[in-house]
Structure formats: C-alpha cells, structure tokens
Amino acid sequence: MFEKISDQTIQQVKNYNGIVDFIQQYLTLKKRGQNYIGLCPFHGEKTPSFTVSPQKQIFHCFGCHESGDLIAFAQKIDNLTFYEAIEVIANFANIDVVREQSSKEMKQHYNQLERTLACFSQASDVFRSMLNESQFAKDYFAKRQLSQESIDMFGLGCCGSSKQLFDALKVLNVPEADLVSSGLFSKNQQDIYCRFQHRVIFPIADYQSRIVGFGARITDPTSNAAKYVNSEESKLFNKRKLLYGLSYAKQSIKQQKCVLLVEGYMDVIMCSQYGFQNVVACMGTSLTVDQVQLIKRLTESVVIMFDNDKAGQTATKRSIEILLQENMNVNVVSMDQMDPADFLLQFGADALKEKLAESVSAFQFFYSFSKSDLDISNINHVSKLVADVLPILKCISDDVVRSHYICLMAQDLKINEEVIVAKMDELLYNKTQDYSIKLDTNKVGKNKYQKAEETILAVICINLDLREYLKGVDLTIFITPFIKSLTEYVINSNELDGVLLENASAEFKSSLGNVLMLATQYDTQMIQKNVFFDCLNVLSKQKFTQDISQLKEQIKLYEESGNETELEKVMAELDQKKKGGIYEYKY
C-alpha cells in the first residue's frame, strides 16, 4: 500500500471525475444548483457550508475555508499521505495501481509500514487459530455468552505463550525483526516475549478496516497483571484517533443517522449481537476531539451509554463537554448501574430500545449529575451548581432550547432566570478571546470594487483567453493587495480549476477555493466575457476617479507651499488625464 505509485496511475486518479460519489461515502450531500452541499466534516457547524463542485472537481468550505481537489479531501479526511490517498481513490474508482521505484529512504519507510500491517494481519490469523485450541479462551467467551457469529465477525482470538505465537509466525516466514518493530514482541537480553500472552485478543481496525493493533484481556481473575493491555502507540496505532468497532459500524451509523457510544469492547460486540450495529467504543481513554471528528464523518447525533457508576458518569460528563463543543447533538442513556453488555444479557434488546427511547438530553444529564452531590437548600451550593453547568449551557446553539433549560433551572433552584442569563453573559464576556484581526471575506461586507476584483479572478481561473488578455492590463487598477497577488499567481499559471489549487501555496489555497466555487456560476464563455469586461471597466472608472482625486490633492499642497514649478506640472497632468477620460477595456 505504501510504495510509490507511478505517474500514470496518479494522472488517472487526477482525471477521475467522481468527487461527489467519493465524498458521499463520508457525508450526506444535497444538490443545490450546479453544486452539492453538506455539513463540513472538518469543523463543527449546524448550517451546511461545505460545497462540492462536480464541474470543477473541487471542494470548498465557506466556514473553515478548507479547499482542495479529491486527493486533498482523501488525505485530510483519513489522515493519509499523498500516495495512500491515490491508492484509496484508485481502489474506489477501479483504477489499476501501477507501482514504481521510489527513493531508498521513502521505500524503506513505506515498506516498514506495509510489513507492520502484514504482520498484524498474520498475527490476527494466528490468534484466531489459537482460539480453536484454547479451552480457557473458549470458556471465557462462552461465559460472556458471545455467539460464534460475533466471535468470527470481530475476529476474536487468543494468545497462548509467547513461544507459541513466535513459532507460529516464524512458520509463516515473518522476520523476527518485523515481530519486534511491529510492537507484537519485546526483546530483552535473554529472551523475546509477547505482551499479549495468556490473554484473549481483540483486533483493532482503523477507519479503512486495516488491523493496526490489538487489545488483550486477562482471563484469570486471580492474576495481578493489568486487566487490559493494548499495542504500543505508533504511527498506525494511536488510541486518541481510533474507535473500536467503527469499521464494522460505519454503514449502520449512516443509515441510522446516529451512533451509540459505549466504553468497552464487549459492549460493542454484545450490542452488535443483539442487533444494534451502530455502536463504537472509546479506546480506554476519555473521548477525544479526533474521535469526535471520526464520528462526524458519519453523523451529528450521539447517544452515550457509559456505565452508570461514578467513573462512568464522570466519563459521560467529560464526553458531553467535548461533543457539545464540536456542535454534536447528544443524548444520554441511564444504564441502571450496569454496562450495556450485561444489561442486554439480563433484559434483552427490547429493554434497551426502551432505554434509548427514554434517553435524556446532554444538559439534563449534566445538570442532574452536577446537582447530585450538592445541597440546593444551601445558596452557596446553588451558586456552584449554576457555575458548573453554564459552560454546557452556552454550548447549546439553539436559543429556544437554551431558554427552556434556563427556565427549568430557575424553577428548580428557586432563583430568577435573569440571574442565570446575567451569569452567562458574564462568562461569555470574560472568556479568553483572540483579539487579532482576521479578515473573513465571507462575513465582512465587500464594496463593489472588491467584488469586481474577485469576479475577474474567478473568470480567469476557468478561461485561458481572458487570462491572457489580463496579462496586458496594468493591475494597479486593483485596490486589494491580496486579491492582486492571487490574480498575479493565476496569470503566471497555465493550469485550470482544481490543478490551480493543487499547486497553490497555503496562503492562497483557501481563498482560491472560494473563488473557484464563485466561478461555477459563469458557465458559458459569453457570460464569462461579459462579466470580465464589465468588472474591468468598474475598476478602470474607480482608478480614474482615484487618480483625479490624488492630482487635485497634490495641486492643493503645491498651492499652499507656493511651489509654482511642480504646480504647473501637476495641473498639466490633471488636464491631460481629464482629456483622456476613463479607459474602456474591450475584447
């Protein structure tokens, strides 16, 4: 997967016109005019601003300003290298992948990653085969009431002794160096050993369904060893960027438009066994922003089903904060002091469906949780409770919903709503702010000259003849330095559409993506020519007016200073300027 891919394959991928089909794997797109829009997968938003142009084969978000072609999308959405993205798109588009030699260093790097993935895949096969010979592992899974279908679907296995695993992999011709470098084995002065020995095994896959590591659980209740161990952190295995079960749950999450978030491997597997396929689990850590971004590719709605003990409630509270900050819709299910796996075994699927129907909003859970250890007859505790829940309350973007909760809080705590509103205003006022000035051309009002400049720029991005014409125009008619610089970049390029984005600097890329989306409305050469010259002449008139004004200002200064020589020169220049009139651009 990681070796350098031929220029022929890269060009075929660049020529592939299926950007809409590819992106629809990750988010829902709706047609609007010539383009498609959806919720941006790269930042939190409620109103769709992510736009895909099938005509230009590019995407652009008018919210966070991410832009690029299909390759750039694949790289960003799945954190891929350029060559990984090429192969993913090629596989999707049924394009043959032709490989070629790369630099020695790059080849070594990619080959190492490829060998590690191969090692994990082979180890997973060995773990599954070991399960057939291991009574302790079979007894453990039977005790947990896992079906054979679940065991097979999730690729569960077990690891006997380190020697058994080592010998089995050596039979498969896996080099000893790869066994160590993959993290499956560690080596000391006397021996080589596996951290997973005498444990049941849970293979862990990434978003692309590649096995990138393992989780392992001890089955002996008398053992003093850690209950769970995972693969070592690496480029492939980063717990903060993985969700257990996501590779199996992706399609169901998209269909259900919701994900059930649980804590453990067994919770995911048991939910799946009982018909709840849209379930994922955190990787033994608190929920992270990276994990939320994975979820957001598929849905905006999350139902948290963590254990109902104190630790589970604390984890739920932390997760709510992160999810709401990322503009997710969050509900919480109370599990009655049980984890989802045990609940299903005791009460069944229908009971869990009822629980899901009774789920409460994130704010309701957070409020009840924060209130549980306080005595609200004590006014100091009331003040603390309000302070605790305000950060969550301010994350609710819907004014009606927020107002509703403020009303309920005021009634419950027997205080005025205005007090809560005032506290929230104080929180918003005092929060750390970035006072640096950042020009957002989508939000800051533009005058007609800036709009004319952007229109000219948009047209020359898609029309080489008009671009050639602009080479003969004095660009001092542009009043916006950044747009002028961007126009000069385009004039000096022979590329069109998305290729302009590919070669643009980071400074230009976002704005250029915006401009390319603007260009989609000028779909005929006649329209392009008309708006191009109309806008050029708007700028020409502005430049003429500006020049006249500057000359008059100079005349005034020379009159006051008594500089007759310079005064005569400027007056002659002004007269000449007026006689020449406004220059009109024509094709």
Secondary structure, DSSP 8 states (H G I E B T S, - for coil): --S-B-HHHHHHHHH---HHHHHTTTS--EEETTEEEE--TTS--SS--EEEETTTTEEEETTT--EEEHHHHHHHHHT--HHHHHHHHHHHTT----B----HHHHHHHHHHHHHHHHHHHHHHHHHHHHHT-HHHHHHHHHTT--HHHHHHTT-EEE--HHHHHHHHHHTT--HHHHHHTTSEEE-SS-EEETTTTEEEEEEE-TTS-EEEEEEEE--TT--S-SEEE----SS--GGG--BTHHHHHHHHHHHT-EEEESSHHHHHHHHHTT--SEEE--SS---HHHHHHHHTT-SEEEE---SSHHHHHHHHHHHHHHHHTT-EEEE---TTS-HHHHHHHH-HHHHHHHHHT-EEHHHHHHHHHHTT--TTSHHHHHHHHHHHHHHHTT---HHHHHHHHHHHHHHHT--HHHHHHHHHHHHHHS----S----TTTS---HHHHHHHHHHHHHTT-HHHHHHHTTS-GGG---HHHHHHHHHHHT----HHHHHHHS-HHHHHHHHHHHHHHTT--SHHHHHHHHHHHHHHHHHHHHHHHHHHHHHHHHHHHHHT-HHHHHHHHHHHHHHHHH-------
